[in-house]
Amino acid sequence: MTDIITFFSHLGIDEKELDQFLKFLKLKTFKSGETILQNGQTDHYLSFLKSGIIRYFVNNDGKELTFDFIFPNSFFCHYDTFYSRKPTQFNSEALTDVEMYSIHVDDLTSLFQTCNYAKDLSRIAVEKLLEKKVKRELSLLTQSPKERYLNLLKEQPKLLQNIPQKYLATYLGIVPETLSRIRKRIS
């Protein structure tokens, strides 16, 4: 759990304060290709990705469209369902073997009542998820597919090799052939 402790310590929360929170965390694992949550299910966990890559996607007229990737040292949840408690409208799957620390929504809610800093932890998670979402939306509006690819390559160079080209292409809003041309031009 040193990775999650390090993450929060960089945000000014020390290990002693995290103690009660850490007791509720469960290590969950998923094999590459395994579905984590499907459209229509409800997410009951807020998770912190220890290792692996997760893909968010929707099915649109029989085509899978990838709209986000979750990389290690990031929060993971189906935000459309975790807070509203309504069924999710998208899917998530492990692109590689995944390990994550998860806390059930009921445990998090009980922590809110007993720990002053628990709301801070939840707020930080929500802020990080929102920050990532806004960054993604702005990149779609203001950058070319090539610029989006180069930014992703800069942020996650080693992990990007583990993402199949067809998923990466839909994430960038292009077809796989266009991604191949972009890769050829920059190599």
N, C-alpha and C positions, 0 to 999 in steps of 0.2 A: 504493500500500500504506500510505499515511499513516493511513488509518482503523484498520487492524489494529495499527499501531505505537502510535497514540494510545490505543486500547483497552487494550493491555497496559501502556503507560506509566502509565495511571491506576491500574493494579494493582501498580505498583512494579517492573516489569521494564523495563529501559532498552533502547534500540535496539541497542546493541552486543551485549547478551546474546541478542537476537532474531535476530541476523545469520544464524546457521546454519539456524535454523528457517525464516526467510523465503526462503532459497535453495531450499527444497523445495516451497514453495507454488506452485500452478498456478492461474491465473485460469480459471474455468469459467463459461460463459454458457448460459442457457436462455431460450427464447422463452416468452412468455405462453401458458399452456395446455399446455406441454410437460411430459411425465412425467419426473421426476427418478429415482425408483426405484419399482418395483412390488412388491407383495406377492409373496413367493417369491424375490426377488433378495437378494444380499448387498451391504451397503454397505462399500466399501473406503476411504472418505474421511471425514476429519473436516474440516468446512468452517466458514468464517466468512463470513457473508452481508454483502457489500459494499452491494448495492442490490437492491431488489425485495421481493416477498412470496412465501413458500412456504406451501403448505397440506399438512398431514398429514390423511389420511382413511382410513377403512375402508369396505368394501362390506358391507352387512348386509341380507340379503334383497332385493337389487337396489337398495338405497338407499345413497347415499354419505353417510357421517356424518363431518363435519369435527371433529377433536378438538384441533387446534392450528394456530397460524400462527407462522411465523418471520419476524421483521422485521429490517431492517438492523442491523448491529453486534451480531449474535447468532450463537451457534454453531449449526450444523446438522449432524445426522447421524441415521441411523436407529439410535438407541441400542440397540434390541433386537437388532441384528445386528452393529453395529460392534465391540462388545466380545466378543460370544459367537461370532462368525463363523458363525452359523446364519442361514438365510433370514429376512428381515423378514416381519412379519405385517400391515404396513400400506403405504400408498402415499404418495408425495409428488409434488406438481406445482407448477410455477411459476404463480402467479396473475397476475404481471406479468413483464416481462422481468427476469431475475435475473442478477447477477454475484456470484460467490463465490470466495474463496481456499480451495483444498483441498490437504490433505496426505494422501498415501496411508498406510495403516496400516503398511506395511513401512518407509517412510521415518521415520515417527514412532517405530517400534520401534528403528530404528538410531540415531536421535537419543538415545533413552534411554541407550544404551551410551556415547555420546561427549559428551553435554552434560549437565552437572549440572542445569540449569534446565529441561530438556525435560520431565521428570516434573512439574514445577510447572506448565508450560503445559498439559499434559494434565489435571492435577488441576483447574486453573481451569476448563477447558472442561467437564469432568464436573460440577463444582460448579454452574456456571451452568445447564447443562441440567437438573440435579436441582432446583435452586432454582426454575426456571420450572415444572417438572412439579409440585412440591409446591404452589406458589402456585395453579396451575390446579386441582388436586384440592381444595384448601381452598375455593376460590371456588365450586366446584360444590356443596360440602357446606354452605356457610354463607351464600351470597348468593343473592338472587333473580336471575332473568334480567335484570331492569332494572338491578340493581346491577352485574352482570357487564358489561352493555353500557356503562354509564356509566364504569366503570373502564377498559375497553378504549378508549372514546372519549377519555378523559383521557390515556391512555398513547400512543395512536397516532392522533390526530385526522385528520391528512392522509392517512395510509396506509389508514385504515379505509374511505375513500371508494372505494378500488380493490377492495374485497372484495364479490363478489356477495351479495345479501341471502340467497339460499338457503344459502350456505356459512356465513355469519355466524349465521344462525338455528340451524343444526344445532350449531355450535360453542357457542352459548349454551344449547342443550338445548331449543329451542322451534321452533315452525313459523314460516314466513315471515310469516304473517298477524299473529301475536302480536308479532313484531319490528316490523312496521309500526305497530301500536297503541302500542308502547313509544316509537317514534320520534315519533309524533304528539303523545303526552303530554308529551314533554320539549322539543319545539321551540316 
